[in-house]
């Protein structure tokens, strides 16, 4: 159920939204894990290499031919703060920062098999924001229909 190739996810995004749904796109993913995987001397994970290359490109160049600027949230910012605690223990605090930024987004696109995504969608639902989508192997689908009376349930 989980789509792992970042290019596939971006292709689905462009099909679902031919024009940028926002001028700013917040990416919430684990850059640290990708970089550590790729840096291993015996790395054979070509998908991690590919995803890191794509991530670097979209952060540099943006999406939709540069019409939407890409931001990374959470731990990427906390690592560089210089704070004695948050710069060292950036994973949890970075996740919290990403969570709250996602709550305020115009739309949210996550994975149906991610507890983080479902938590964000549930919180957004109870705040009245139902513009939540899932990226699935066949494309991006609305996860929270306008007439929904309950938030999306987690399911692996």
The 8 nearest C-alpha neighbors of each residue, nearest first, counted from 0:
[[1, 136, 135, 2, 112, 155, 111, 110],
 [0, 2, 3, 135, 112, 110, 136, 111],
 [1, 3, 136, 4, 135, 0, 8, 134],
 [4, 2, 1, 5, 7, 8, 46, 50],
 [3, 5, 7, 6, 2, 50, 8, 46],
 [4, 6, 8, 7, 50, 3, 9, 53],
 [7, 5, 9, 8, 4, 10, 53, 50],
 [6, 8, 10, 4, 5, 9, 11, 2],
 [9, 7, 5, 11, 6, 10, 12, 4],
 [8, 10, 12, 6, 11, 7, 5, 13],
 [9, 11, 7, 13, 12, 8, 6, 14],
 [12, 10, 14, 8, 138, 9, 13, 139],
 [11, 13, 9, 15, 10, 14, 16, 8],
 [12, 14, 16, 17, 10, 11, 15, 9],
 [15, 13, 11, 12, 16, 17, 10, 138],
 [16, 14, 12, 13, 11, 17, 139, 138],
 [15, 17, 13, 18, 14, 12, 19, 20],
 [18, 16, 13, 14, 15, 19, 12, 63],
 [19, 17, 16, 20, 63, 13, 21, 66],
 [18, 20, 21, 16, 63, 67, 22, 17],
 [21, 19, 18, 16, 22, 106, 105, 17],
 [20, 22, 19, 23, 67, 24, 105, 106],
 [21, 23, 67, 68, 66, 19, 24, 20],
 [24, 22, 68, 67, 21, 69, 25, 70],
 [25, 23, 69, 70, 68, 26, 67, 21],
 [24, 26, 70, 71, 69, 27, 23, 72],
 [27, 25, 71, 70, 28, 24, 72, 69],
 [28, 26, 72, 71, 25, 97, 29, 73],
 [27, 29, 30, 26, 71, 72, 31, 73],
 [28, 30, 31, 32, 33, 27, 74, 34],
 [31, 29, 33, 32, 28, 34, 51, 75],
 [32, 30, 34, 29, 33, 35, 75, 74],
 [31, 33, 35, 30, 29, 34, 36, 37],
 [34, 32, 30, 36, 31, 35, 47, 37],
 [33, 35, 37, 31, 36, 32, 38, 30],
 [36, 34, 38, 32, 33, 37, 31, 39],
 [35, 37, 33, 34, 38, 39, 32, 42],
 [36, 38, 34, 35, 39, 48, 42, 33],
 [39, 37, 35, 36, 34, 40, 42, 33],
 [38, 40, 42, 41, 37, 36, 35, 34],
 [41, 39, 42, 38, 37, 43, 36, 35],
 [42, 40, 39, 43, 38, 37, 44, 36],
 [43, 41, 39, 44, 40, 37, 36, 38],
 [42, 44, 45, 41, 37, 46, 39, 47],
 [45, 43, 46, 47, 42, 48, 37, 36],
 [44, 46, 48, 47, 43, 49, 42, 37],
 [45, 47, 49, 48, 44, 50, 4, 3],
 [48, 46, 50, 49, 45, 44, 33, 51],
 [49, 47, 45, 51, 46, 50, 37, 52],
 [48, 50, 46, 52, 47, 51, 45, 53],
 [51, 49, 47, 53, 52, 5, 48, 54],
 [50, 52, 54, 48, 53, 49, 47, 55],
 [53, 51, 49, 55, 50, 54, 56, 48],
 [54, 52, 56, 50, 51, 55, 57, 49],
 [55, 53, 51, 57, 56, 52, 50, 58],
 [56, 54, 52, 58, 53, 57, 51, 59],
 [55, 57, 53, 59, 54, 58, 60, 52],
 [58, 56, 61, 60, 59, 54, 55, 62],
 [57, 59, 69, 55, 56, 61, 60, 54],
 [58, 60, 56, 57, 61, 55, 69, 54],
 [61, 59, 57, 65, 56, 58, 62, 64],
 [62, 60, 65, 68, 57, 69, 67, 58],
 [63, 61, 65, 67, 64, 57, 66, 68],
 [62, 64, 66, 65, 67, 19, 61, 18],
 [65, 63, 62, 66, 61, 60, 67, 57],
 [64, 66, 61, 62, 67, 63, 60, 68],
 [65, 67, 63, 64, 62, 22, 68, 61],
 [68, 66, 22, 62, 23, 65, 61, 63],
 [69, 67, 61, 23, 24, 22, 65, 62],
 [70, 68, 24, 58, 61, 23, 25, 67],
 [71, 69, 25, 26, 24, 72, 58, 68],
 [72, 70, 26, 25, 27, 75, 69, 73],
 [73, 71, 97, 75, 27, 76, 70, 74],
 [93, 72, 74, 97, 96, 75, 94, 76],
 [73, 75, 93, 77, 89, 76, 90, 78],
 [76, 74, 73, 78, 77, 72, 71, 79],
 [77, 75, 74, 78, 79, 73, 72, 80],
 [76, 78, 74, 80, 86, 79, 75, 89],
 [79, 77, 86, 76, 75, 80, 74, 89],
 [78, 80, 77, 76, 81, 86, 75, 82],
 [81, 79, 77, 82, 78, 86, 76, 85],
 [80, 82, 79, 86, 83, 78, 77, 85],
 [81, 83, 86, 80, 85, 84, 87, 77],
 [84, 82, 86, 85, 81, 87, 80, 88],
 [83, 85, 87, 82, 86, 88, 89, 81],
 [86, 84, 88, 89, 87, 82, 77, 83],
 [87, 85, 78, 82, 77, 89, 84, 81],
 [86, 88, 84, 85, 89, 83, 78, 82],
 [89, 87, 85, 90, 86, 84, 91, 92],
 [88, 90, 74, 85, 93, 92, 86, 87],
 [89, 91, 93, 92, 74, 88, 94, 73],
 [92, 90, 94, 93, 89, 95, 88, 74],
 [91, 93, 95, 89, 94, 90, 96, 85],
 [73, 94, 92, 74, 96, 90, 89, 95],
 [95, 93, 97, 91, 92, 96, 73, 98],
 [94, 96, 98, 92, 93, 97, 99, 91],
 [95, 97, 93, 73, 99, 98, 94, 100],
 [98, 96, 73, 94, 100, 95, 72, 99],
 [99, 97, 95, 101, 96, 100, 94, 102],
 [98, 100, 102, 101, 96, 97, 95, 103],
 [99, 101, 97, 102, 103, 98, 96, 104],
 [102, 100, 98, 104, 99, 103, 97, 107],
 [103, 101, 99, 100, 104, 123, 119, 98],
 [102, 104, 101, 100, 105, 99, 123, 106],
 [103, 105, 101, 106, 102, 107, 100, 25],
 [106, 104, 103, 107, 130, 21, 20, 128],
 [107, 105, 130, 104, 131, 108, 132, 20],
 [108, 106, 131, 132, 104, 109, 130, 101],
 [109, 107, 132, 133, 131, 134, 106, 110],
 [110, 108, 133, 116, 134, 132, 107, 111],
 [109, 111, 133, 112, 113, 134, 116, 1],
 [110, 112, 113, 133, 109, 153, 154, 117],
 [113, 111, 155, 110, 154, 114, 1, 153],
 [114, 112, 116, 115, 110, 111, 117, 109],
 [113, 115, 117, 116, 118, 112, 153, 111],
 [116, 114, 118, 113, 117, 119, 98, 109],
 [117, 115, 119, 113, 109, 118, 114, 110],
 [116, 118, 120, 114, 119, 115, 121, 153],
 [117, 119, 121, 115, 116, 120, 114, 122],
 [118, 120, 116, 122, 117, 121, 123, 115],
 [121, 119, 117, 123, 118, 122, 124, 116],
 [122, 120, 124, 118, 150, 123, 119, 117],
 [121, 123, 119, 125, 124, 120, 118, 126],
 [122, 124, 126, 120, 128, 121, 125, 102],
 [125, 123, 121, 127, 128, 126, 122, 129],
 [124, 126, 122, 127, 123, 121, 128, 150],
 [125, 127, 123, 124, 128, 122, 102, 129],
 [128, 126, 124, 125, 129, 123, 122, 130],
 [129, 127, 123, 124, 126, 130, 125, 131],
 [128, 130, 143, 124, 131, 127, 145, 123],
 [131, 129, 106, 128, 107, 132, 143, 105],
 [132, 130, 107, 142, 129, 143, 108, 106],
 [131, 133, 141, 108, 142, 140, 107, 109],
 [134, 132, 109, 110, 108, 140, 139, 142],
 [133, 135, 139, 110, 138, 109, 140, 132],
 [134, 136, 138, 137, 139, 133, 2, 0],
 [135, 137, 138, 2, 0, 134, 1, 139],
 [136, 138, 135, 139, 134, 11, 140, 2],
 [139, 137, 135, 11, 136, 134, 140, 15],
 [138, 140, 134, 133, 135, 11, 132, 15],
 [141, 139, 132, 133, 142, 138, 134, 135],
 [140, 142, 132, 143, 131, 144, 133, 139],
 [143, 141, 132, 131, 133, 140, 144, 151],
 [142, 144, 129, 131, 141, 147, 151, 145],
 [145, 143, 147, 146, 142, 141, 129, 130],
 [144, 146, 147, 129, 143, 130, 148, 128],
 [147, 145, 144, 148, 143, 149, 129, 150],
 [148, 146, 144, 149, 145, 143, 150, 129],
 [147, 149, 146, 150, 145, 144, 124, 143],
 [150, 148, 147, 151, 124, 152, 121, 143],
 [151, 149, 121, 124, 152, 143, 148, 147],
 [150, 152, 143, 153, 142, 149, 121, 117],
 [153, 151, 150, 154, 117, 121, 149, 111],
 [154, 152, 117, 151, 114, 111, 112, 155],
 [153, 155, 112, 152, 111, 113, 114, 151],
 [154, 112, 153, 111, 0, 113, 1, 114]]
